[in-house]
Amino acid sequence: MATRRAFLKAAAFGTAYLFSSRARAADLMSTIQSRMDDYCARTLADSGANVAISMGLVAPEIGGGVGQMIFAGGSSLTNPFGEPLPLDERTPFEIGSISKVFSQGIYYMLHGPYSGTLGSHMPAMGMSPAVADLTLVNLAIYQPGLAQDNQGGVYPRWVLENLETLFRFLSDYNPPYQQGTCYAYSNLGWSLLAMAALGLDSREPGMLPGLYAQQLAAFCSRFSANETRLFSPELKPRLPRGHTKQLEALPPRAPYLPTQWPHVGAGGIISCAADMMQFLLYNMGRLPGGLTDQALAYQQRPSFTSHSCSATGSPTTSYGWFRAKRQSSRGETVVLNKNGGVAGYTSWMGFTQWQGTGAPSPRGLFVLSNGPDSTKLGKNMMKLLLEG
C-alpha cells in the first residue's frame, strides 16, 4: 500500500508540475505578446507610425525549447508604397549590424579560426601598409585601430560610393589608434573583414555583392535559413515601411538600400522571422551537431575587454558578439548579444552563454522591427525570459 501511495503521490506531483510549467509558459507568452501589442498600439496612436514586431523566443518551458514566434502591429502594416502588407514568419526585414555575425560565420566556414591580416587575404587591393597590417582577430574583437564610425561623420561621403573610391582612400590611410589596444565599433573594419573572408581581388562593380551573396547562401543553408539574402530593388515592395528614430515614415522614394555596397558585410542583410529563428537556434547549439560545433565554440567562448578608444566604458566581447552580465532569480548569467540599425529598421538577438556547460543555451530571443526600439524591447523581454 505504501508503495502504491508513494507512486500515486509522485504521479500527482508530476502532473501538477507539468500543468504548472505549461501555465507559466502560457503566462510568459501572454505577457510578452500583450506588451508587444501595447507597444505597437501606443506607437500608432501617439505617432501615427505603423510599427511592427517579429519576435522569436526560445526557453525550455516554451514548446520544449524549439522556439516560438510572436507578431505585433500587423493589422495596419503597409509596404513602402502604402499598400497593405501581411506580417508573418516570411515577412522580410533589414537586420543591420547582426549581419556582422553572419559575416564571421562565412569566414569560419571558408577558413576556420581567424588568422592573418587584411593584406595577406587581399594582397591585390592596394591598401596602405598600416591598413594591410590590420589583423582579422583585432577586427573581430572590436579593437581594430580604426575609428568608431557607427554614428557617421568619420570618413568623407565619397569614400563608400564603391570599391574603387574606398580602396583609393585606403591606399594612403593611417588608422588613428594602435590595433589591439582599445575598443572601437568600426563598420569599416567589419566590412573589410567580410571582404577578406571572400579573398576579394577586384574593385570591379558588382564583384563584392555577388561573391558575398553566394557565400551567404552557402552559410545559411547549414541551418535552413533559405530566405536570408542581400537587398535587391525587387524586395522593396515586400518590406514593411521603415521608420526613423523619430518614428517618421520613410518616403516611398527612399531607396531602402540598407548600406552602401562596400558595407554589405557589416549591415546589408535582409532576413525574416523564420530564418532568424533558425540562426538563433543554431547559435544556441540547439540544432543537430550544435553541442560539438567548433565554429560556435571558437566564436562564443573567448572574452575580450578593452577600454574605449574615444568614449567611456569598457565593453566585453567574444568574436562578433557582445557579452552582458544579467541578474535574475536564477542568479547571474552572461547574455551574448548583437543589435542592428539601418535607416528604417532595427534588430536585436541575444542568448545565454552555454559553451563549456555540456548543454545548449536554455534561453534566447530575437526582435525584428521597422521601428527604432528593437534593442530596448529585446533587452526588456530578455529579462522576462530569464525569470521564466
ROZA-631440 format. One line per 8 residues: number of its first residue (from 0); for each residue z, x, y of C-alpha. Coordinates in Angstrom, 3 decimals. Layout:
BEGIN
NUM) Z X Y ~ ... .
//
This chain:
BEGIN
0) 0.000 0.000 0.000 ~ 0.966 2.759 2.361 ~ -2.370 4.430 1.808 ~ -4.228 1.186 2.440 ~ -2.219 0.523 5.624 ~ -2.941 4.049 6.831 ~ -6.643 3.558 6.108 ~ -6.753 0.240 7.960 .
8) -4.841 1.726 10.873 ~ -7.244 4.665 11.085 ~ -10.237 2.345 10.826 ~ -8.847 0.128 13.559 ~ -8.229 3.164 15.771 ~ -11.746 4.440 15.144 ~ -13.270 1.063 16.024 ~ -11.155 0.824 19.162 .
16) -12.156 4.337 20.189 ~ -15.850 3.560 19.624 ~ -15.706 0.432 21.753 ~ -13.615 2.249 24.388 ~ -16.173 5.066 24.540 ~ -19.030 2.585 24.865 ~ -17.153 0.732 27.577 ~ -16.568 3.953 29.534 .
24) -20.240 4.853 29.237 ~ -21.273 1.371 30.394 ~ -18.847 1.569 33.312 ~ -20.133 5.026 34.288 ~ -23.776 3.964 34.191 ~ -22.967 0.765 36.064 ~ -21.096 2.697 38.745 ~ -23.895 5.200 39.263 .
32) -26.588 2.503 39.258 ~ -24.596 0.498 41.801 ~ -24.170 3.495 44.083 ~ -27.866 4.329 43.963 ~ -28.806 0.703 44.636 ~ -26.397 0.607 47.579 ~ -27.774 3.862 48.980 ~ -31.376 2.628 48.857 .
40) -30.493 -0.799 50.278 ~ -28.449 0.727 53.105 ~ -31.210 3.213 53.941 ~ -33.767 0.409 54.092 ~ -31.519 -1.805 56.232 ~ -30.465 0.938 58.656 ~ -33.699 2.907 58.970 ~ -36.479 0.778 57.509 .
48) -37.132 3.603 55.046 ~ -38.366 2.667 51.555 ~ -36.495 5.469 49.813 ~ -36.464 5.504 46.018 ~ -34.373 7.396 43.479 ~ -35.337 8.528 39.981 ~ -32.308 9.951 38.184 ~ -31.668 11.263 34.697 .
56) -28.172 11.547 33.193 ~ -27.003 13.393 30.089 ~ -23.473 13.142 28.665 ~ -22.002 12.696 25.168 ~ -20.907 9.142 25.951 ~ -24.325 8.160 27.338 ~ -26.707 7.414 24.489 ~ -25.253 10.155 22.309 .
64) -26.304 12.890 24.727 ~ -30.050 12.266 24.525 ~ -30.278 11.236 28.177 ~ -30.785 8.043 30.104 ~ -32.706 7.335 33.292 ~ -31.886 5.011 36.150 ~ -34.056 3.979 39.098 ~ -33.261 2.532 42.523 .
72) -35.279 1.406 45.528 ~ -38.335 0.369 43.560 ~ -38.625 -3.214 44.775 ~ -40.098 -2.235 48.153 ~ -41.648 1.113 47.265 ~ -45.094 1.957 48.628 ~ -47.508 4.849 48.391 ~ -48.578 6.901 51.453 .
80) -51.081 4.210 52.413 ~ -48.576 1.338 52.367 ~ -49.725 -0.072 49.033 ~ -47.087 -1.292 46.507 ~ -46.132 1.389 44.013 ~ -44.264 0.900 40.720 ~ -41.155 3.039 40.155 ~ -40.664 4.154 36.574 .
88) -40.364 7.277 34.446 ~ -44.007 8.243 35.186 ~ -43.882 7.932 38.988 ~ -44.639 11.429 40.374 ~ -42.500 13.203 42.960 ~ -42.790 16.579 44.658 ~ -39.906 18.702 43.289 ~ -39.926 21.511 45.855 .
96) -37.914 24.606 45.001 ~ -36.966 23.538 41.487 ~ -40.462 24.952 40.954 ~ -38.810 28.383 41.069 ~ -37.045 27.911 37.734 ~ -40.329 26.734 36.216 ~ -41.907 29.950 37.501 ~ -39.243 32.075 35.870 .
104) -39.824 30.196 32.620 ~ -43.502 31.114 32.880 ~ -42.576 34.750 33.453 ~ -40.363 34.917 30.366 ~ -42.984 33.121 28.267 ~ -45.552 35.779 29.192 ~ -43.432 38.929 29.449 ~ -39.873 38.435 28.235 .
112) -36.980 39.765 30.368 ~ -37.704 40.769 33.955 ~ -38.957 44.319 34.317 ~ -40.969 46.411 36.691 ~ -41.952 45.908 40.305 ~ -44.459 43.885 42.264 ~ -46.636 46.967 42.356 ~ -46.534 47.515 38.597 .
120) -47.515 43.904 37.916 ~ -50.097 43.599 40.715 ~ -51.472 47.098 41.421 ~ -54.762 45.811 42.831 ~ -53.305 43.552 45.544 ~ -52.850 46.196 48.248 ~ -49.155 45.933 49.195 ~ -47.243 48.440 51.287 .
128) -45.158 50.928 49.268 ~ -41.949 49.157 50.330 ~ -43.205 45.753 49.140 ~ -44.779 47.143 45.972 ~ -41.407 48.708 45.118 ~ -39.527 45.377 45.086 ~ -38.207 44.760 41.558 ~ -38.607 41.421 39.835 .
136) -34.927 41.448 38.887 ~ -33.880 41.590 42.540 ~ -36.349 38.864 43.474 ~ -34.982 36.599 40.709 ~ -31.313 37.019 41.652 ~ -31.938 36.277 45.362 ~ -31.360 39.869 46.518 ~ -34.991 40.630 47.405 .
144) -34.661 42.759 50.525 ~ -36.816 40.123 52.229 ~ -35.602 37.825 54.993 ~ -34.177 34.370 54.370 ~ -37.110 32.089 55.143 ~ -36.257 28.592 53.894 ~ -35.848 27.318 57.458 ~ -39.194 28.731 58.596 .
152) -39.914 30.847 61.631 ~ -39.759 34.237 59.878 ~ -43.446 35.071 59.428 ~ -46.441 34.311 61.658 ~ -48.016 30.983 60.665 ~ -51.340 32.575 59.764 ~ -49.741 34.719 57.039 ~ -49.639 31.934 54.439 .
160) -53.074 30.472 55.128 ~ -54.455 32.099 51.978 ~ -54.074 35.150 49.743 ~ -56.294 37.282 51.950 ~ -54.117 36.740 55.032 ~ -50.899 37.138 53.036 ~ -51.768 40.467 51.459 ~ -53.317 41.766 54.669 .
168) -49.892 41.171 56.224 ~ -48.043 42.715 53.259 ~ -50.243 45.806 53.286 ~ -48.125 47.360 56.041 ~ -44.946 45.233 55.923 ~ -41.481 46.760 55.531 ~ -38.718 44.388 54.281 ~ -35.718 44.217 56.642 .
176) -32.989 44.837 54.026 ~ -32.373 47.148 51.099 ~ -33.164 45.208 47.945 ~ -30.301 44.516 45.552 ~ -27.611 44.746 48.236 ~ -27.351 41.284 49.826 ~ -28.295 37.630 49.295 ~ -31.295 36.001 50.977 .
184) -33.140 32.852 49.941 ~ -36.743 34.003 50.094 ~ -39.593 31.625 49.317 ~ -41.954 34.534 49.839 ~ -40.059 36.549 47.235 ~ -40.333 33.807 44.615 ~ -43.996 33.254 45.463 ~ -44.662 36.936 44.820 .
192) -42.621 36.827 41.605 ~ -44.807 33.977 40.342 ~ -47.944 35.937 41.225 ~ -46.548 38.960 39.370 ~ -45.942 36.781 36.317 ~ -49.658 35.994 36.313 ~ -50.724 39.598 36.903 ~ -52.686 38.462 39.956 .
200) -55.507 40.890 40.728 ~ -57.712 38.997 43.178 ~ -57.400 37.463 46.638 ~ -60.209 35.005 45.933 ~ -59.505 31.358 46.980 ~ -58.532 29.179 44.039 ~ -57.583 32.088 41.807 ~ -53.803 31.671 42.133 .
208) -53.553 27.867 41.704 ~ -55.973 27.977 38.778 ~ -54.023 30.651 36.921 ~ -50.659 29.098 37.745 ~ -51.712 25.605 36.649 ~ -52.892 26.963 33.310 ~ -49.629 28.759 32.549 ~ -47.508 25.907 33.912 .
216) -49.160 23.555 31.405 ~ -48.549 26.037 28.582 ~ -44.868 26.415 29.520 ~ -44.283 22.665 29.918 ~ -45.907 21.933 26.558 ~ -42.918 23.674 24.944 ~ -40.670 20.751 25.894 ~ -43.256 17.941 26.060 .
224) -43.449 17.694 29.853 ~ -47.135 16.926 29.918 ~ -47.449 15.300 33.349 ~ -45.971 18.175 35.366 ~ -48.674 19.864 37.446 ~ -49.671 21.260 40.821 ~ -50.583 18.947 43.679 ~ -54.164 17.773 43.977 .
232) -55.554 15.284 46.534 ~ -56.205 12.601 43.894 ~ -52.442 12.471 43.213 ~ -51.638 11.355 46.767 ~ -52.125 7.571 46.165 ~ -49.752 7.800 43.175 ~ -46.908 9.388 45.161 ~ -44.166 7.404 46.898 .
240) -44.474 7.567 50.651 ~ -42.425 10.568 51.806 ~ -39.681 10.523 54.454 ~ -38.367 13.209 56.788 ~ -34.736 14.296 57.241 ~ -34.561 11.653 59.968 ~ -35.805 9.011 57.470 ~ -39.099 8.639 59.295 .
248) -42.053 7.851 57.024 ~ -44.793 10.444 56.830 ~ -48.012 9.099 58.362 ~ -50.831 8.169 55.981 ~ -52.916 11.053 57.375 ~ -50.283 13.629 56.299 ~ -51.798 15.981 53.699 ~ -48.835 15.722 51.246 .
256) -49.543 19.290 50.113 ~ -46.020 20.497 49.162 ~ -46.609 24.119 50.193 ~ -49.353 26.418 51.356 ~ -51.284 27.668 48.301 ~ -49.741 31.169 48.309 ~ -46.359 29.444 47.853 ~ -47.220 27.345 44.776 .
264) -44.842 29.281 42.518 ~ -41.952 28.685 44.913 ~ -42.388 24.973 45.587 ~ -45.757 23.497 44.635 ~ -44.976 21.439 41.513 ~ -45.299 17.657 41.040 ~ -43.301 16.050 38.231 ~ -41.824 12.736 37.094 .
272) -38.545 11.475 35.639 ~ -39.760 11.602 32.034 ~ -40.783 15.255 32.346 ~ -37.718 16.273 34.346 ~ -35.528 14.755 31.642 ~ -37.261 16.957 29.108 ~ -36.817 20.002 31.350 ~ -33.131 19.167 31.806 .
280) -32.563 18.719 28.060 ~ -34.426 21.973 27.440 ~ -32.219 23.927 29.828 ~ -29.088 22.294 28.399 ~ -30.008 23.602 24.932 ~ -30.378 20.056 23.615 ~ -33.904 20.329 22.248 ~ -34.676 21.823 18.816 .
288) -34.053 25.571 18.825 ~ -32.205 25.434 22.138 ~ -28.969 26.957 20.915 ~ -30.753 30.163 19.905 ~ -33.395 30.241 22.660 ~ -33.376 33.806 24.017 ~ -35.093 32.790 27.254 ~ -32.318 30.345 28.133 .
296) -29.601 32.859 27.228 ~ -31.246 35.540 29.365 ~ -31.780 33.271 32.385 ~ -28.456 31.424 32.401 ~ -25.735 33.753 31.093 ~ -25.601 36.511 33.779 ~ -23.669 36.029 37.006 ~ -24.536 37.836 40.259 .
304) -22.614 37.611 43.532 ~ -23.504 39.270 46.819 ~ -22.692 38.751 50.475 ~ -25.373 37.126 52.579 ~ -27.763 39.407 54.462 ~ -27.850 37.285 57.614 ~ -25.275 34.477 57.306 ~ -21.781 33.824 55.979 .
312) -20.871 33.268 52.350 ~ -21.405 34.998 49.036 ~ -23.482 32.772 46.711 ~ -23.275 33.308 42.962 ~ -26.445 33.002 40.904 ~ -27.881 33.569 37.492 ~ -31.615 34.256 37.297 ~ -33.148 31.473 39.356 .
320) -30.169 29.099 39.036 ~ -27.183 28.896 41.368 ~ -23.676 28.758 39.901 ~ -20.976 26.481 41.366 ~ -17.398 26.103 40.156 ~ -16.302 22.478 39.837 ~ -12.908 20.939 39.108 ~ -12.352 17.741 37.127 .
328) -9.653 16.188 34.968 ~ -11.114 18.271 32.133 ~ -10.405 21.465 34.067 ~ -12.679 23.949 35.811 ~ -16.281 24.380 34.805 ~ -19.394 26.030 36.206 ~ -22.436 23.930 37.055 ~ -25.792 25.711 37.061 .
336) -27.934 24.006 39.663 ~ -31.075 24.166 41.770 ~ -32.297 21.910 44.531 ~ -35.605 21.460 46.278 ~ -37.030 20.125 49.503 ~ -40.548 19.886 50.916 ~ -41.995 17.597 53.554 ~ -41.095 14.043 52.480 .
344) -39.254 14.830 49.215 ~ -36.059 16.341 47.820 ~ -34.728 17.071 44.345 ~ -31.625 18.359 42.552 ~ -30.813 19.402 38.989 ~ -27.533 20.606 37.523 ~ -25.790 21.031 34.170 ~ -22.536 22.519 32.913 .
352) -22.680 26.072 31.617 ~ -22.871 26.353 27.862 ~ -24.088 29.837 26.998 ~ -21.657 31.525 24.619 ~ -19.921 28.297 23.554 ~ -21.956 27.679 20.395 ~ -22.756 24.156 21.611 ~ -25.273 22.706 24.065 .
360) -24.333 21.798 27.616 ~ -22.452 18.491 27.483 ~ -23.280 17.126 30.928 ~ -26.172 17.303 33.358 ~ -28.382 15.285 35.665 ~ -31.382 15.425 37.962 ~ -32.414 13.500 41.071 ~ -35.906 12.957 42.461 .
368) -36.391 11.186 45.783 ~ -38.870 10.539 48.572 ~ -35.949 10.874 50.986 ~ -33.683 13.672 52.245 ~ -30.476 13.285 50.233 ~ -31.061 14.392 46.622 ~ -28.654 17.326 46.855 ~ -25.824 15.196 48.243 .
376) -26.451 12.429 45.712 ~ -26.772 14.885 42.837 ~ -23.520 16.676 43.623 ~ -21.614 13.416 44.065 ~ -22.926 11.907 40.834 ~ -22.184 15.157 39.003 ~ -18.530 14.721 39.985 ~ -18.530 11.299 38.323 .
384) -20.304 12.690 35.271 ~ -17.748 15.473 34.895 ~ -14.927 12.930 34.903 ~ -16.774 10.877 32.274 .
//
